[in-house]
Amino acid sequence: RTSPPGHLTESDLIGQMEAHGIGTDASIPTHINNIVERNYVQIQAGRTVVPTALGITLIKGYQRIDPELCLPLVRAHVERQIDLVARGEAAFAAVVAHTLAQLQT
């Protein structure tokens, strides 16, 4: 009988975020702090990231709306679009309109 994988450590989560192009070296700690502050996860012994009931409910809600909302590729795409705006290579309004159009389909 198999068992589910264990929870990620904070270091594992950072590695996954980097592998999927989510956040920057400067913003990743802020992202993690946000999910802790919003009570989506708790950091427990061994720096293990454990989802709370609220965090699990949030993900299940996203999955019911659109399973792709939970995929790291969606977040990574949005991050790339934001980078274009920051570099002056895309207009903010156009990126917002494009992103909203993708989420509505």
Phi, psi and omega per residue, in radians:
R1 nan 2.324 -3.138
T2 -1.658 2.759 3.106
S3 -2.151 2.732 -3.135
P4 -1.128 2.725 3.106
P5 -1.140 2.729 3.100
G6 -1.238 2.987 3.102
H7 -1.232 2.673 3.080
L8 -1.242 2.613 2.925
T9 -1.476 2.913 3.095
E10 -1.017 -0.691 3.116
S11 -1.115 -0.735 3.091
D12 -1.067 -0.755 -3.135
L13 -1.082 -0.772 3.105
I14 -1.047 -0.760 3.117
G15 -1.072 -0.722 3.104
Q16 -1.156 -0.721 3.119
M17 -1.095 -0.778 3.122
E18 -1.113 -0.737 -3.126
A19 -1.101 -0.537 -3.111
H20 -1.734 0.086 3.093
G21 1.257 0.563 -3.140
I22 -1.814 2.061 3.125
G23 1.416 3.064 3.086
T24 -2.175 3.002 3.091
D25 -0.947 -0.623 -3.119
A26 -1.361 -0.558 -3.032
S27 -1.668 -0.346 -3.094
I28 -1.015 -0.810 3.101
P29 -1.032 -0.610 3.112
T30 -1.157 -0.755 3.104
H31 -1.022 -0.799 -3.126
I32 -1.147 -0.763 3.100
N33 -1.027 -0.710 3.136
N34 -1.064 -0.780 -3.113
I35 -1.221 -0.461 3.037
V36 -1.280 -0.855 -3.116
E37 -1.072 -0.589 3.140
R38 -1.451 0.013 3.101
N39 1.147 0.572 3.040
Y40 -1.485 -0.504 3.109
V41 -2.481 2.870 2.973
Q42 -2.194 2.517 3.023
I43 -1.623 2.061 -3.084
Q44 -1.963 -2.939 -3.078
A45 -0.883 2.447 -3.135
G46 1.267 0.335 -3.122
R47 1.015 0.577 3.113
T48 -1.381 2.342 -3.136
V49 -1.652 1.955 -3.061
V50 -2.022 2.154 3.136
P51 -1.166 2.525 3.061
T52 -1.573 3.026 3.075
A53 -1.031 -0.683 3.116
L54 -1.108 -0.785 3.131
G55 -1.080 -0.735 3.120
I56 -1.142 -0.748 3.126
T57 -1.096 -0.721 3.124
L58 -1.051 -0.842 -3.137
I59 -1.111 -0.753 3.115
K60 -1.081 -0.657 3.081
G61 -1.115 -0.795 3.093
Y62 -1.043 -0.722 -3.134
Q63 -1.111 -0.616 3.113
R64 -1.222 -0.633 3.114
I65 -1.218 -0.905 -3.122
D66 -2.892 1.943 -3.103
P67 -0.952 -0.474 -3.131
E68 -1.200 -0.368 3.119
L69 -1.043 -0.412 -3.100
C70 -1.576 -0.100 -3.097
L71 -1.425 2.428 3.132
P72 -1.099 -0.425 3.137
L73 -1.099 -0.604 3.125
V74 -1.143 -0.842 3.130
R75 -1.100 -0.726 -3.133
A76 -1.089 -0.683 3.111
H77 -1.090 -0.802 3.124
V78 -1.073 -0.725 3.117
E79 -1.053 -0.740 3.122
R80 -1.100 -0.690 3.119
Q81 -1.119 -0.722 3.118
I82 -1.114 -0.680 3.089
D83 -1.057 -0.683 3.105
L84 -1.069 -0.722 3.105
V85 -1.116 -0.789 -3.105
A86 -1.077 -0.590 3.140
R87 -1.508 -0.011 -3.141
G88 1.345 0.287 -3.105
E89 -1.662 -0.092 3.101
A90 -2.606 2.614 3.125
A91 -1.448 2.412 -3.135
F92 -0.936 -0.869 -3.094
A93 -1.062 -0.677 3.135
A94 -1.163 -0.720 3.126
V95 -1.140 -0.770 3.112
V96 -1.072 -0.808 -3.136
A97 -1.082 -0.759 3.136
H98 -1.108 -0.807 -3.126
T99 -1.114 -0.792 3.114
L100 -1.092 -0.680 3.111
A101 -1.092 -0.710 3.129
Q102 -1.160 -0.680 -3.121
L103 -1.271 -0.385 -3.123
Q104 -1.500 -0.231 -3.135
T105 -1.531 nan nan
